[in-house]
Amino acid sequence: MKQFLLRWAWVIGAIAATVLVAPAAYAEDEAPDALIKRLSTDVLETIKADKAIRAGDMSKVVTLVDTRIMPNVNFQRMTSSAVGPAWRQATPEQQKRLQEEFKILLVRTYAGALAQVTDQTITMRPLRAAPDDKEVLVRSEIKGGGESIQLDYRLEKTPGQGAGWRIYNLNVLGVWLVETYRSQFAQEINAKGIDGLIATLTERNKNNGKKV
């Protein structure tokens, strides 16, 4: 059950991060919890209304995740955090490959669970943050189809053009997912090095890709 909920957490995290290109001023002014609420609700409704997704069209789900979700996540930070201390020893080319393969892994994970969305709704918890905070914790709860799922998001304020809040980690049932990947990746790095981790991710993504 915990493995299933962890998979589900990636889905809702993806949903919460989904956004079409919006005016920068709006993104800057919008509170992080309001952002999560709006995006989650919009995408949940979109998925429910899309017959192809509900029918299991995984290629369409993958495209949705890749084009609408991933650009709105601090992906470099997620990758470097998941790889851990070994990231600093990796060459620029290795870092590039790790980001590419980790992105594919997340896209497939998101897409696989997005197809399971049915009648879920989201409830936001009170936000505890100061107006000038650059990083915040947003708490929410997903209800529907059985037990509710408590989800926490870590977001950071992005400066410059297109400024706004971006997700860089997600917690479900007390488990931060970046740290979960870090533990898995550390074992692979200790056994086979950075290139070994890249090879493992590449093979895993190829196998997952055959299912789409």
PAFILO-251287 format. One record per residue (C-alpha): y negated, z negated, x; residue number from 1. Coordinates in Angstrom, 3 decimals. Example, Ala and Ser with C-alpha at 12.3 -4.5 7.8 and 13.67 -1.06 7.14 Angstrom:
# PAFILO-251287
       py       pz       px   i
    4.500   -7.800   12.300   1
    1.060   -7.140   13.670   2
# end
This chain:
# PAFILO-251287
       py       pz       px   i
    0.000    0.000    0.000   1
   -2.421   -0.864    2.807   2
   -1.795    2.488    4.510   3
   -2.533    4.259    1.224   4
   -5.751    2.304    0.703   5
   -6.856    3.004    4.268   6
   -6.386    6.696    3.567   7
   -8.323    6.296    0.356   8
  -11.128    4.585    2.233   9
  -11.703    7.692    4.318  10
  -12.031    9.656    1.096  11
  -14.637    7.404   -0.442  12
  -16.420    7.227    2.893  13
  -16.527   10.981    2.889  14
  -17.746   11.017   -0.689  15
  -20.448    8.517    0.134  16
  -21.603   10.612    3.077  17
  -21.659   13.898    1.181  18
  -25.056   15.477    0.590  19
  -26.617   18.911    0.213  20
  -29.637   19.608    2.393  21
  -32.446   17.429    1.000  22
  -36.145   17.060    1.891  23
  -36.570   14.845    4.952  24
  -39.203   12.693    3.249  25
  -36.803   11.870    0.439  26
  -34.057   10.936    2.917  27
  -36.435    8.715    4.864  28
  -37.665    6.864    1.778  29
  -34.296    6.390    0.094  30
  -32.651    3.004    0.619  31
  -29.180    3.159    2.219  32
  -27.416    1.546   -0.744  33
  -29.192    3.909   -3.146  34
  -28.067    6.805   -0.962  35
  -24.423    5.696   -1.077  36
  -24.601    5.169   -4.825  37
  -26.210    8.538   -5.550  38
  -23.994   10.596   -3.284  39
  -20.785    8.874   -4.331  40
  -21.534    9.370   -8.016  41
  -22.586   12.998   -7.583  42
  -19.514   13.975   -5.592  43
  -17.056   12.060   -7.752  44
  -18.389   13.974  -10.763  45
  -18.245   17.276   -8.873  46
  -14.619   16.766   -7.906  47
  -13.628   15.778  -11.428  48
  -15.237   18.967  -12.767  49
  -13.656   21.287  -10.178  50
  -10.416   22.661  -11.588  51
   -9.348   24.171   -8.273  52
   -9.585   20.855   -6.441  53
   -7.838   18.998   -9.240  54
   -5.118   21.645   -9.158  55
   -4.515   20.946   -5.472  56
   -6.408   23.785   -3.752  57
   -6.464   22.145   -0.316  58
   -8.230   25.018    1.434  59
  -11.171   24.558   -0.923  60
  -11.182   20.816   -0.342  61
  -11.141   21.306    3.431  62
  -14.100   23.674    3.192  63
  -15.969   21.171    1.012  64
  -15.395   18.375    3.499  65
  -16.260   20.440    6.550  66
  -19.471   21.969    5.198  67
  -20.906   19.181    3.052  68
  -19.604   15.956    4.515  69
  -19.232   16.174    8.273  70
  -22.821   17.302    8.951  71
  -23.992   14.031    7.396  72
  -21.933   11.656    9.514  73
  -22.851   10.490   13.022  74
  -19.775   12.186   14.359  75
  -20.489   11.835   18.065  76
  -20.892    8.095   17.685  77
  -17.678    7.848   15.668  78
  -15.730    9.789   18.291  79
  -17.051    7.880   21.304  80
  -16.455    4.565   19.536  81
  -12.906    5.538   18.590  82
  -12.073    6.664   22.130  83
  -13.542    3.446   23.538  84
  -14.264    2.784   27.256  85
  -12.355    5.903   28.321  86
  -15.091    8.029   26.735  87
  -17.396    7.338   29.690  88
  -14.757    8.569   32.137  89
  -14.113   11.772   30.213  90
  -15.671   14.999   31.462  91
  -18.160   16.863   29.226  92
  -15.419   19.384   28.411  93
  -12.969   16.610   27.499  94
  -15.600   14.939   25.309  95
  -16.205   18.264   23.580  96
  -12.471   18.731   22.929  97
  -12.093   15.163   21.673  98
  -14.928   15.639   19.191  99
  -13.452   18.935   17.987 100
   -9.956   17.537   17.467 101
  -11.152   14.243   15.994 102
  -13.308   16.157   13.536 103
  -10.322   18.226   12.410 104
   -8.281   15.045   12.031 105
  -10.920   13.452    9.829 106
  -11.458   16.614    7.787 107
   -7.742   16.837    7.024 108
   -7.568   13.134    6.216 109
  -10.557   13.334    3.880 110
   -9.309   16.493    2.224 111
   -5.806   15.197    1.655 112
   -7.080   12.232   -0.299 113
   -9.997   13.910   -2.054 114
   -7.488   15.756   -4.201 115
   -6.359   12.375   -5.577 116
   -9.728   11.555   -7.156 117
   -9.390   11.067  -10.919 118
  -11.492    8.577  -12.884 119
  -12.897    6.331  -10.168 120
  -16.343    4.748  -10.471 121
  -18.481    2.981   -7.888 122
  -20.279   -0.376   -8.061 123
  -22.780   -1.408   -5.392 124
  -23.107   -4.907   -3.961 125
  -26.548   -6.402   -3.154 126
  -27.979   -5.064    0.098 127
  -28.903   -7.684    2.696 128
  -31.283   -5.978    5.099 129
  -34.853   -6.163    6.355 130
  -37.216   -3.207    5.747 131
  -37.375   -2.403    9.482 132
  -33.614   -2.594   10.170 133
  -32.234    0.483   11.931 134
  -28.600   -0.338   11.180 135
  -27.311   -1.810    7.925 136
  -24.131   -2.830    6.145 137
  -23.719   -1.408    2.642 138
  -21.011   -2.888    0.439 139
  -19.432   -1.221   -2.569 140
  -16.405   -1.368   -4.818 141
  -14.360    1.531   -6.174 142
  -12.731    0.953   -9.544 143
  -10.252    2.955  -11.552 144
   -6.561    3.781  -11.592 145
   -5.407    0.237  -10.868 146
   -6.766   -2.353   -8.460 147
  -10.341   -2.079   -7.209 148
  -10.990   -1.249   -3.552 149
  -13.690   -3.078   -1.612 150
  -15.466   -0.758    0.826 151
  -18.136   -1.520    3.418 152
  -20.195    1.082    5.248 153
  -22.165    0.858    8.466 154
  -25.140    3.201    8.500 155
  -27.853    3.923   11.031 156
  -31.375    5.258   10.555 157
  -31.727    8.639   12.216 158
  -35.153    9.409   13.716 159
  -36.919   12.757   14.011 160
  -36.459   15.872   11.926 161
  -34.073   15.362    9.052 162
  -34.364   11.602    9.442 163
  -32.309    9.453    7.125 164
  -29.302    7.158    6.923 165
  -25.962    8.304    8.332 166
  -22.544    6.660    8.157 167
  -20.802    5.811   11.411 168
  -18.027    3.417   10.335 169
  -16.141    2.258    7.255 170
  -14.307   -0.937    6.352 171
  -11.543   -1.340    3.773 172
   -9.503   -4.489    3.181 173
  -11.145   -6.066    6.220 174
  -10.223   -3.206    8.578 175
  -12.878   -1.091   10.301 176
  -11.405    2.385   10.583 177
  -13.052    3.378   13.871 178
  -11.484    0.305   15.456 179
   -8.128    1.261   13.944 180
   -8.306    4.674   15.583 181
   -9.481    3.047   18.824 182
   -6.276    1.008   18.980 183
   -4.131    4.100   18.397 184
   -6.078    6.186   20.896 185
   -5.977    3.459   23.560 186
   -2.182    3.465   23.515 187
   -2.129    7.227   23.952 188
   -4.720    7.149   26.755 189
   -2.860    4.394   28.606 190
    0.340    6.401   28.433 191
   -0.905    9.960   28.976 192
   -4.610    9.876   29.823 193
   -7.475   11.667   28.099 194
   -5.749   15.050   28.282 195
   -2.677   13.479   26.711 196
   -4.738   12.185   23.799 197
   -6.302   15.625   23.316 198
   -2.857   17.242   23.348 199
   -1.516   14.737   20.815 200
   -4.477   15.267   18.471 201
   -4.158   19.038   18.816 202
   -0.474   18.972   17.912 203
   -1.052   16.591   15.023 204
   -3.801   18.818   13.640 205
   -1.615   21.909   13.919 206
    1.135   20.210   11.942 207
   -1.324   18.989    9.309 208
   -2.859   22.442    9.095 209
    0.475   23.943    8.055 210
    0.297   21.839    4.882 211
   -3.024   23.359    3.763 212
# end
